[in-house]
């Protein structure tokens, strides 16, 4: 179990917050770690590697919800508005 805050994890691993979130979400999606919003738990490895299915980002909604560049741009645009 890990109780480190994201800023500590990013500092130790020397990674950006965006990279950390992407890596964390990938590990959760592959059922390699569990995360309850506070603590992480490393889960047992599956007996065989699990292939991850990725579907293409085809619509504006797909881009807004799953493309990190689009999400970042939207957030920066929203913060820049008076």
DSSP file (Angstrom, degrees, kcal/mol; ACC not computed):
  #  RESIDUE AA STRUCTURE BP1 BP2  ACC     N-H-->O    O-->H-N    N-H-->O    O-->H-N    TCO  KAPPA ALPHA  PHI   PSI    X-CA   Y-CA   Z-CA
    1    1 A X              0   0    0      0, 0.0     2,-0.4     0, 0.0    40,-0.2   0.000 360.0 360.0 360.0 146.4    0.0    0.0    0.0
    2    2 A X  B     +A   40   0A   0     38,-1.6    38,-1.7     1,-0.1    36,-0.0  -0.993 360.0 176.9-130.7 134.0    1.2    3.5   -0.7
    3    3 A X        +     0   0    0     -2,-0.4    -1,-0.1    36,-0.2     2,-0.1   0.202  38.9 132.8-115.8  12.6    0.0    6.7    0.9
    4    4 A X        -     0   0    0      1,-0.1     2,-0.1     2,-0.1    -2,-0.1  -0.389  58.0-120.0 -65.9 141.6    2.4    9.1   -0.9
    5    5 A X    >>  -     0   0    0      1,-0.1     4,-2.2    -2,-0.1     3,-0.6  -0.446  26.2-109.3 -76.1 156.5    0.8   12.2   -2.4
    6    6 A X  H 3> S+     0   0    0      1,-0.2     4,-2.9     2,-0.2     5,-0.2   0.841 117.7  57.2 -59.1 -34.6    1.1   12.7   -6.1
    7    7 A X  H 3> S+     0   0    0      1,-0.2     4,-1.9     2,-0.2    -1,-0.2   0.875 108.3  46.9 -66.7 -34.7    3.6   15.6   -5.7
    8    8 A X  H <> S+     0   0    0     -3,-0.6     4,-2.6     2,-0.2     5,-0.2   0.919 112.8  49.0 -69.3 -43.7    5.9   13.3   -3.7
    9    9 A X  H  X S+     0   0    0     -4,-2.2     4,-2.6     1,-0.2    -2,-0.2   0.930 112.1  48.7 -61.4 -46.0    5.6   10.5   -6.3
   10   10 A X  H  X>S+     0   0    0     -4,-2.9     5,-1.9     1,-0.2     4,-1.0   0.894 112.3  49.4 -61.6 -40.2    6.3   13.0   -9.2
   11   11 A X  H  <5S+     0   0    0     -4,-1.9     3,-0.2    -5,-0.2    -2,-0.2   0.927 113.0  45.0 -65.6 -45.5    9.3   14.4   -7.3
   12   12 A X  H  <5S+     0   0    0     -4,-2.6    -2,-0.2     1,-0.2    -1,-0.2   0.912 121.4  38.6 -65.2 -42.7   10.9   11.0   -6.6
   13   13 A X  H  <5S-     0   0    0     -4,-2.6    -1,-0.2    -5,-0.2    -2,-0.2   0.518 104.2-130.7 -86.6  -5.1   10.2    9.7  -10.1
   14   14 A X  T  <5 +     0   0    0     -4,-1.0     2,-0.3    -3,-0.2    -3,-0.2   0.948  59.9 135.1  53.3  54.6   11.1   13.0  -11.7
   15   15 A X      < -     0   0    0     -5,-1.9    -1,-0.2    -6,-0.1    -2,-0.1  -0.922  57.1-106.8-130.4 157.0    8.0   13.1  -13.9
   16   16 A X     >  -     0   0    0     -2,-0.3     4,-2.4     1,-0.1     5,-0.1  -0.331  32.3-111.9 -76.0 163.0    5.4   15.7  -14.7
   17   17 A X  H  > S+     0   0    0      1,-0.2     4,-2.7     2,-0.2     5,-0.2   0.897 118.8  53.7 -62.1 -40.4    1.9   15.6  -13.3
   18   18 A X  H  > S+     0   0    0      1,-0.2     4,-2.2     2,-0.2    -1,-0.2   0.917 110.2  46.4 -60.3 -44.0    0.5   14.8  -16.7
   19   19 A X  H  > S+     0   0    0      2,-0.2     4,-2.6     1,-0.2    -1,-0.2   0.898 112.1  51.6 -65.3 -40.2    2.9   11.8  -17.1
   20   20 A X  H  X S+     0   0    0     -4,-2.4     4,-3.2     2,-0.2     5,-0.2   0.938 110.7  47.1 -61.1 -48.1    2.0   10.6  -13.6
   21   21 A X  H  X S+     0   0    0     -4,-2.7     4,-2.8     1,-0.2     5,-0.2   0.910 113.0  49.0 -62.3 -42.7   -1.7   10.7  -14.2
   22   22 A X  H  X S+     0   0    0     -4,-2.2     4,-2.0    -5,-0.2    -1,-0.2   0.927 114.6  44.7 -63.3 -44.5   -1.4    8.9  -17.5
   23   23 A X  H  X S+     0   0    0     -4,-2.6     4,-2.3     2,-0.2    -2,-0.2   0.928 114.2  49.6 -65.5 -45.0    0.8    6.2  -16.0
   24   24 A X  H  X S+     0   0    0     -4,-3.2     4,-2.2     1,-0.2    -2,-0.2   0.935 112.2  47.2 -59.0 -47.9   -1.4    5.8  -13.0
   25   25 A X  H  X S+     0   0    0     -4,-2.8     4,-2.8     1,-0.2    -1,-0.2   0.859 110.4  53.1 -64.6 -35.4   -4.6    5.5  -15.1
   26   26 A X  H  X S+     0   0    0     -4,-2.0     4,-1.8    -5,-0.2    -1,-0.2   0.918 109.5  48.2 -65.1 -42.9   -2.9    3.0  -17.4
   27   27 A X  H  <>S+     0   0    0     -4,-2.3     5,-2.8     2,-0.2     6,-1.1   0.883 113.9  47.2 -65.0 -37.9   -1.9    0.8  -14.4
   28   28 A X  H ><5S+     0   0    0     -4,-2.2     3,-1.9     3,-0.2    -2,-0.2   0.932 110.2  52.4 -66.8 -46.1   -5.5    1.1  -13.0
   29   29 A X  H 3<5S+     0   0    0     -4,-2.8    -2,-0.2     1,-0.3    -1,-0.2   0.828 109.9  49.3 -59.7 -32.7   -7.0    0.3  -16.5
   30   30 A X  T 3<5S-     0   0    0     -4,-1.8    -1,-0.3    -5,-0.2    -2,-0.2   0.338 113.6-119.9 -89.1   7.5   -4.8   -2.8  -16.7
   31   31 A X  T < 5S+     0   0    0     -3,-1.9    -3,-0.2     2,-0.2    -2,-0.1   0.844  79.3 123.2  56.4  37.2   -5.9   -3.9  -13.2
   32   32 A X  S   <S+     0   0    0     -5,-2.8    11,-2.8     1,-0.3     2,-0.3   0.697  75.8  22.8 -96.3 -25.1   -2.3   -3.8  -11.9
   33   33 A X  E     -B   42   0A   0     -6,-1.1     2,-0.4     9,-0.2    -1,-0.3  -0.983  69.2-142.3-136.7 151.7   -3.0   -1.4   -9.1
   34   34 A X  E     -B   41   0A   0      7,-2.7     7,-2.1    -2,-0.3     2,-0.4  -0.892  17.7-172.1-108.0 144.6   -6.1   -0.4   -7.2
   35   35 A X  E     -B   40   0A   0     -2,-0.4     5,-0.2     5,-0.2    -2,-0.0  -0.978  17.1-176.9-141.5 123.2   -6.7    3.2   -6.2
   36   36 A X        -     0   0    0      3,-1.7     4,-0.1    -2,-0.4    -1,-0.1   0.235  65.1 -91.1-103.2  13.1   -9.5    4.4   -4.0
   37   37 A X  S    S+     0   0    0      2,-0.3     3,-0.1     1,-0.1    -2,-0.0   0.199 122.4  42.4  97.0 -15.4   -8.7    8.1   -4.3
   38   38 A X  S    S+     0   0    0      1,-0.4     2,-0.3   -33,-0.0    -1,-0.1   0.644 113.4  29.5-125.4 -48.6   -6.4    8.0   -1.3
   39   39 A X        -     0   0    0    -36,-0.0    -3,-1.7   -38,-0.0    -1,-0.4  -0.882  61.4-141.2-125.4 151.9   -4.2    4.9   -1.3
   40   40 A X  E     -AB   2  35A   0    -38,-1.7   -38,-1.6    -2,-0.3     2,-0.4  -0.806  11.2-166.6-105.0 149.4   -2.8    2.6   -4.0
   41   41 A X  E     - B   0  34A   0     -7,-2.1    -7,-2.7    -2,-0.3     2,-0.4  -0.979  20.0-132.7-135.9 126.6   -2.5   -1.2   -3.7
   42   42 A X  E     - B   0  33A   0     -2,-0.4    -9,-0.2    -9,-0.2     2,-0.2  -0.635  30.4-146.7 -75.0 128.8   -0.4   -3.3   -6.1
   43   43 A X        -     0   0    0    -11,-2.8     2,-0.1    -2,-0.4     3,-0.1  -0.520  24.7 -83.9 -96.8 163.8   -2.5   -6.2   -7.3
   44   44 A X        -     0   0    0     -2,-0.2    -1,-0.1     1,-0.1     2,-0.1  -0.389  50.4-109.6 -64.1 138.9   -1.5   -9.7   -8.2
   45   45 A X        -     0   0    0      1,-0.1    -1,-0.1    -2,-0.1   -13,-0.1  -0.427  34.1-110.9 -68.1 143.9   -0.2  -10.1  -11.7
   46   46 A X        -     0   0    0      1,-0.1    -1,-0.1    -2,-0.1     4,-0.1  -0.340  28.5-109.9 -69.4 160.3   -2.4  -12.0  -14.1
   47   47 A X  S    S+     0   0    0      1,-0.1     2,-0.3     2,-0.1    -1,-0.1   0.800 102.4  21.1 -63.2 -27.8   -1.2  -15.4  -15.2
   48   48 A X  S    S-     0   0    0      0, 0.0    -2,-0.1     0, 0.0    -1,-0.1  -0.971 100.9 -84.7-137.4 152.1   -0.6  -14.1  -18.8
   49   49 A X        -     0   0    0     -2,-0.3     2,-0.6     1,-0.1    -2,-0.1  -0.263  43.0-132.4 -55.9 140.9   -0.1  -10.6  -20.1
   50   50 A X        -     0   0    0    -20,-0.1     2,-0.3    -4,-0.1    -1,-0.1  -0.864  13.0-134.4-100.7 123.4   -3.3   -8.8  -20.8
   51   51 A X        -     0   0    0     -2,-0.6     2,-0.6     1,-0.0     0, 0.0  -0.578  18.2-136.7 -75.0 136.0   -3.6   -7.1  -24.2
   52   52 A X        -     0   0    0     -2,-0.3     2,-0.5     2,-0.0   -22,-0.1  -0.838  10.6-142.8 -96.8 123.0   -5.0   -3.6  -23.9
   53   53 A X        -     0   0    0     -2,-0.6     2,-0.5     2,-0.0    -2,-0.0  -0.734  16.9-170.2 -86.4 127.0   -7.6   -2.7  -26.5
   54   54 A X        -     0   0    0     -2,-0.5     2,-0.3     0, 0.0    -2,-0.0  -0.969   5.8-157.4-117.6 124.7   -7.4    0.9  -27.7
   55   55 A X        -     0   0    0     -2,-0.5    -2,-0.0     1,-0.1     0, 0.0  -0.748  30.0 -99.3 -97.9 151.4  -10.1    2.3  -29.8
   56   56 A X        -     0   0    0     -2,-0.3     2,-1.0     1,-0.1    -1,-0.1  -0.255  27.5-116.3 -67.2 152.8   -9.5    5.2  -32.0
   57   57 A X        +     0   0    0      1,-0.2    -1,-0.1     5,-0.1     3,-0.0  -0.806  50.7 155.8 -89.0 104.0  -10.4    8.7  -31.0
   58   58 A X        +     0   0    0     -2,-1.0     2,-0.2     0, 0.0    -1,-0.2   0.724  47.7  49.8-107.7 -26.1  -12.9    9.5  -33.7
   59   59 A X  S  > S-     0   0    0      1,-0.1     4,-2.1     0, 0.0     5,-0.2  -0.698  82.4-111.6-115.0 166.0  -15.3   12.2  -32.3
   60   60 A X  H  > S+     0   0    0     -2,-0.2     4,-2.6     1,-0.2     5,-0.2   0.885 120.8  54.5 -59.5 -38.4  -14.8   15.6  -30.6
   61   61 A X  H  > S+     0   0    0      2,-0.2     4,-1.9     1,-0.2    -1,-0.2   0.911 105.4  52.3 -63.2 -42.3  -16.2   14.0  -27.5
   62   62 A X  H  > S+     0   0    0      1,-0.2     4,-2.3     2,-0.2     5,-0.4   0.928 112.1  46.4 -57.2 -45.6  -13.6   11.2  -27.6
   63   63 A X  H  X S+     0   0    0     -4,-2.1     4,-1.7     1,-0.2     8,-0.3   0.909 111.6  50.7 -64.6 -42.5  -10.9   13.8  -27.9
   64   64 A X  H  < S+     0   0    0     -4,-2.6    -1,-0.2     1,-0.2    -2,-0.2   0.809 120.6  34.7 -66.2 -29.4  -12.3   15.9  -25.1
   65   65 A X  H  < S+     0   0    0     -4,-1.9    -2,-0.2    -5,-0.2    -1,-0.2   0.701 132.3  20.9 -99.0 -21.6  -12.5   13.0  -22.7
   66   66 A X  H  < S+     0   0    0     -4,-2.3     2,-0.7    -5,-0.2    -3,-0.2   0.545  95.1  88.7-129.7  -9.8   -9.5   10.8  -23.6
   67   67 A X     X  -     0   0    0     -4,-1.7     4,-2.5    -5,-0.4     5,-0.2  -0.842  57.5-156.7 -98.5 114.7   -6.8   12.9  -25.4
   68   68 A X  H  > S+     0   0    0     -2,-0.7     4,-2.5     1,-0.2     5,-0.2   0.834  91.7  53.1 -61.7 -34.1   -4.4   14.4  -22.9
   69   69 A X  H  > S+     0   0    0      2,-0.2     4,-2.3     1,-0.2    -1,-0.2   0.918 111.4  45.4 -66.5 -42.9   -3.4   17.2  -25.3
   70   70 A X  H  > S+     0   0    0      2,-0.2     4,-2.4    -7,-0.2    -2,-0.2   0.916 113.9  49.3 -66.1 -43.1   -7.0   18.3  -25.9
   71   71 A X  H  X S+     0   0    0     -4,-2.5     4,-2.3    -8,-0.3    -2,-0.2   0.927 111.9  48.7 -62.4 -45.5   -7.9   18.1  -22.2
   72   72 A X  H  X S+     0   0    0     -4,-2.5     4,-2.6    -5,-0.2     5,-0.2   0.920 111.1  49.8 -60.7 -44.6   -4.8   20.2  -21.3
   73   73 A X  H  X S+     0   0    0     -4,-2.3     4,-2.6     1,-0.2    -1,-0.2   0.912 110.4  50.5 -61.5 -42.9   -5.6   22.8  -23.9
   74   74 A X  H  X S+     0   0    0     -4,-2.4     4,-2.3     2,-0.2    -1,-0.2   0.903 111.7  47.8 -62.1 -41.8   -9.2   23.1  -22.7
   75   75 A X  H  X S+     0   0    0     -4,-2.3     4,-2.3     2,-0.2    -2,-0.2   0.938 112.8  47.4 -65.7 -46.1   -8.1   23.5  -19.1
   76   76 A X  H  X S+     0   0    0     -4,-2.6     4,-1.6     1,-0.2    -2,-0.2   0.896 112.3  50.5 -62.5 -40.4   -5.5   26.2  -20.0
   77   77 A X  H  X S+     0   0    0     -4,-2.6     4,-0.9    -5,-0.2    -1,-0.2   0.913 111.0  48.9 -62.0 -42.5   -8.1   28.0  -22.2
   78   78 A X  H  < S+     0   0    0     -4,-2.3     3,-0.4     1,-0.2    -2,-0.2   0.883 111.9  48.5 -66.5 -38.4  -10.6   27.9  -19.4
   79   79 A X  H  < S+     0   0    0     -4,-2.3    -1,-0.2     1,-0.2    -2,-0.2   0.789 107.1  56.6 -71.0 -27.9   -8.1   29.3  -16.9
   80   80 A X  H  < S+     0   0    0     -4,-1.6    -1,-0.2    -5,-0.2     2,-0.2   0.710  85.2  97.2 -78.2 -20.5   -7.0   32.1  -19.2
   81   81 A X     <        0   0    0     -4,-0.9    -3,-0.0    -3,-0.4    -4,-0.0  -0.497 360.0 360.0 -73.8 136.4  -10.5   33.5  -19.5
   82   82 A X              0   0    0     -2,-0.2    -1,-0.1     0, 0.0    -3,-0.1   0.495 360.0 360.0 -71.9 360.0  -11.2   36.4  -17.2
